[in-house]
Amino acid sequence: MPRVKRSTKRTDRRKKILKRASGYFLTKSKLYQAAQEAVERGLMFAYTGRKQKKRQYRALWIVRINAACHLNGMSYSTFINGLKLAGNLLDRKILADIAANDPTGFATLAGAAKSALASAKSARETVAT
């Protein structure tokens, strides 16, 4: 078999890892093996961080909606239930934006949710009797 010298492929691979590790502390930015371990670890954290970001934003939206609901005399769960009964299909991101930037618009949504809950309650009472 012919002899293979790994010059360009090997250096390119190492340069790519060391470039990603630039800014790391001490040997993690200078020595290849330590840099490779640090970069792989960082990439794992980046992957999980992208998943956690979605969870954290949804939790933030729920907190904002809940605060606006309490200002309108409702809890978050009753508000969401009322919106579903009213046929409103706005997602939590949009609802949180409305809650933060348009209190009157959110108050109309809360009123629609309350009226849908009231009509559903009266419909249940008429069926029960």
Backbone hydrogen bonds, N-H to C=O, Kabsch-Sander energy under -0.5 kcal/mol:
donor,donor_aa,acceptor,acceptor_aa,energy
5,K,3,R,-0.6
6,R,4,V,-0.5
10,R,6,R,-2.3
11,T,7,S,-2.3
12,D,8,T,-2.6
13,R,9,K,-2.2
14,R,10,R,-2.3
15,K,11,T,-3.0
16,K,12,D,-2.2
17,I,13,R,-1.8
18,L,14,R,-2.7
19,K,15,K,-2.4
20,R,16,K,-1.8
21,A,17,I,-1.5
22,S,19,K,-1.1
24,Y,21,A,-2.2
28,K,25,F,-1.7
29,S,26,L,-1.7
30,K,27,T,-0.9
31,L,27,T,-2.6
35,A,31,L,-2.6
36,Q,32,Y,-2.8
37,E,33,Q,-2.0
38,A,34,A,-2.3
39,V,35,A,-2.7
40,E,36,Q,-2.3
41,R,37,E,-2.1
42,G,38,A,-2.5
43,L,39,V,-2.4
44,M,40,E,-1.8
45,F,41,R,-2.1
46,A,42,G,-2.2
47,Y,43,L,-2.0
48,T,44,M,-2.3
49,G,45,F,-2.4
50,R,46,A,-1.8
51,K,47,Y,-1.2
52,Q,48,T,-2.4
53,K,49,G,-2.1
54,K,50,R,-0.8
55,R,51,K,-1.2
56,Q,52,Q,-2.8
57,Y,53,K,-2.3
58,R,54,K,-2.0
59,A,55,R,-2.3
60,L,56,Q,-2.1
61,W,57,Y,-2.6
62,I,58,R,-2.1
63,V,59,A,-2.0
64,R,60,L,-2.2
65,I,61,W,-2.5
66,N,62,I,-2.6
67,A,63,V,-2.1
68,A,64,R,-1.9
69,C,65,I,-2.4
70,H,66,N,-2.3
71,L,67,A,-1.4
72,N,68,A,-1.0
72,N,69,C,-0.7
73,G,70,H,-1.1
74,M,69,C,-2.3
79,F,75,S,-2.0
80,I,76,Y,-2.5
81,N,77,S,-2.3
82,G,78,T,-2.7
83,L,79,F,-2.4
84,K,80,I,-2.1
85,L,81,N,-2.2
86,A,82,G,-2.1
87,G,83,L,-0.7
87,G,84,K,-0.7
88,N,83,L,-2.6
89,L,87,G,-0.6
95,L,91,D,-2.3
96,A,92,R,-2.4
97,D,93,K,-1.8
98,I,94,I,-2.6
99,A,95,L,-2.5
100,A,96,A,-2.0
101,N,97,D,-2.4
102,D,98,I,-2.6
106,F,102,D,-2.1
107,A,103,P,-2.1
108,T,104,T,-1.8
109,L,105,G,-1.8
110,A,106,F,-2.6
111,G,107,A,-2.3
112,A,108,T,-2.2
113,A,109,L,-2.3
114,K,110,A,-2.5
115,S,111,G,-2.5
116,A,112,A,-2.1
117,L,113,A,-2.2
118,A,114,K,-2.4
119,S,115,S,-2.4
120,A,116,A,-2.0
121,K,117,L,-2.2
122,S,118,A,-2.4
123,A,119,S,-1.9
124,R,120,A,-1.9
125,E,121,K,-2.0
126,T,122,S,-2.0
127,V,123,A,-1.6
128,A,124,R,-1.9
129,T,125,E,-1.4
